[in-house]
Amino acid sequence: MQPDPLKQRALELLKQGALKEARQLYEDLLQNNAMDAELHFMLGAINGRLGNYIDAVTNYQEAIKLQPTAFVAYCGLGAAQKELGNLDEAEQAFHKALRIKSDSPDVLLELAGILYNQTKLKEAGECFHRLLALDPDSSKALQGIGEICQSQGELDEAISWYQRALRVGSDKAVTYNQLGAALYLKGKPEQAISQYQQALIIRPEFLLALKNLGLALMAVGKLDEANNAFQKALQIKPGYVDAIIGEATVLQHQGDYQAAYDRLSPLIESGLKHAGLGHTYAEICRHLNNCQDAADYMEWLLKNEQLTPIARRNSHYTLGALYDRLHSYERAFRNYNMANALHPDTFDPNEHNILIEEFIRTFTWNFMVTAPRATQHTQLPIFIVGMPRSGTSLVEQILSSHPDVFGAGELTDIGNLAGTLQTRLNSKTTYPTCLSSLSREALDSLSDPYLKQLRELSPAALRVTDKMPQNFLHLGLIALLFPKARIIHCTRDPRDTCLSIFFQNFSASHSYAADLQHLGTYYHQYQRLMDHWKTILDLPLLEIRYENMVKNQEAVSRELVAFAGLEWDERCLRFHETGRYTTTASYDQVRQPIYSHSIGRWRNYERHLEPLLDALGDIQK
């Protein structure tokens, strides 16, 4: 059978890039050949390249009706639906393509990306692993699995996958950028900076890496350098929204709120819908008493059906904070509740209760008396622990205002160390029960790197604070590793503490935080473990109540400094004037004098808190 000369001519036009002429010829051919699946498919491909995705969907669907096993038509349909933002339909099309050809790397990669964007992380991970089975050196699959781990708060695993991708990948700039993002989330901004710089050496005009570099530089207090990174991004792409937001954030952290507002106003007035813009705008408006404008913008933004689940969640948190500031508590709680509902529910109360029981059974009084200790008896570390939002940032800010104290922030080292102990000790049992095989030599090998890091952070400091609140879980281990360490335990009204956690956009590592009943259960177990530590630890432990600190700032501040073994310094009363930069959720509070309006805040929301109050039971104060 002779090839159709008109079809050949249409194909030649397509290859030459004459898309409109080719489309017209294919449409003419269809007038007399409406049952030709190939013509419908080719029209779909041309419309897709022209950006006419709605027409492309129709073309591909017609091709599939005529040829239900047309693998390429399903692929084209999936791609067109993806471009239209119809992710459910795109997912269905790619699934059908895989039923026809299950070993297609391209389709597996496309499907994995769509599933990831829908936060269907388990299914996305399965696609990436299927892709790895076909190609063990697929850097895109390795990086994709890393991104899934990162989004679930499994940062060490994410870093490991990214490092594997770097060993085999061709587009290493992207992987360096992702590795930097994981290190940044892990609380290691200095290491993140070096990864972003590596990405920019490979691809100097990599806008996302420049933006991320700016954020990491802000995290270590290098605001001028951060601003330079944002400005460089704007030189490459004038009007780059994320860089403009970055510039405004630098101005915000420098305290120039009006200039920050002026930088963002043109974007707001242009009608741009951007979740990051809304969040920064809200932060600035809070300082200018202009919260209603920011709330109006966020309400308008949330009507955008194209927001990703993560952007929608973040936007509800932002709007909740604005309405709280406006004393519109019903609207505030509704938005906070909607935000938390968009977190994956991964907390298992029973599993957590079993873990706390294991700590109590392992760290008995007899065990602590007979267990070995590390040989370095330095007084350098001070561990500030407690529930999140209990005043840990304020305590660290007061202490770090002393010239002999360095505030290291929330270091993840102790928790990471605990997670690797079973392997390091070559034990058959998990942490904490694996500690029965500890030796003094093992303890020295575990404690030395941490102490070395503290000394590198501030060689001249007499004390270095680590204010990772969750270190309350590991106080028994800390006592073995650092026999002369000091512990400061921060407490606060449980109702205010838990409400503040519920209102905070925490990472996946705080999986208990998105459910009021889980919050109450978690708090119960925290209290139970702290009561246990008080009976068996031989470390000095000072308990600081947030409400007392607010009412008696100088007396409590003097108590903190004395507990640290240092002479009093008046600068500790002016902690909000220090140039120290902090990136935790409390960064704004610690740059202000102590205020009392957060005490008893839970009463504004009491009618919504029954699940929390029931779970807290008799420890509500």
Buried (B, 14 or more C-beta within 10 A) or exposed (E): EEEBEBBEBBBEBBEEEBBEBBBBBBEEBBEEBEEBBBBBBBBBBBBBBEEBBEBBBBBBBBBBEBBEEBBBBBBBBBBBBBBBEBBEBBBBBBBBBBEBBEEBBEBBBBBBBBBBBBBBBEBBBBBBBBBBEEEEEBBBBBBBBBBBBBBBBBBBBBBBBBEBBBEBBEEBBBBBBBBBBBBBBBBBBEBBBBBBBBBBEBBEEBBBBBBBBBBBBBBBBBBEBBBBBBBBBBEEEEEBBBBBBBBBBBBBBEEBBEBBBEBBBEBBEEEBBBBBBBBBBBBBBBBEEBBBBBBEBBBEBBEEEEBEEBBBBBBBBBBBBBBBBBEBBEBBBBBBBBBBEBBBEEBEBEEBBEBBEBBBEBBBEEBBEEBEBBEBEBBBBBBBBBBBBBBBBBBBBBBBBBBBBBBBBBBBBBBEBBEEBBEEBEBEBEBBBBBEBBEEEBBBEBBBEBBEBBBEBBEEBBBBBBBBBBBBBBBBBBBBBBBBBBBBBBBBBBBBBBBBBBBBBBBBBBBBBBBBBBBBBBBBBBBBBBEBBEEBBEBBBBEBBBBBBBEEBEEBBBBBBEBBEBEEBEBBBEBBEBEBBBBBBBEEBBBEEBEEEBBEBBEBBEEBBEBBBEBBEEEBE
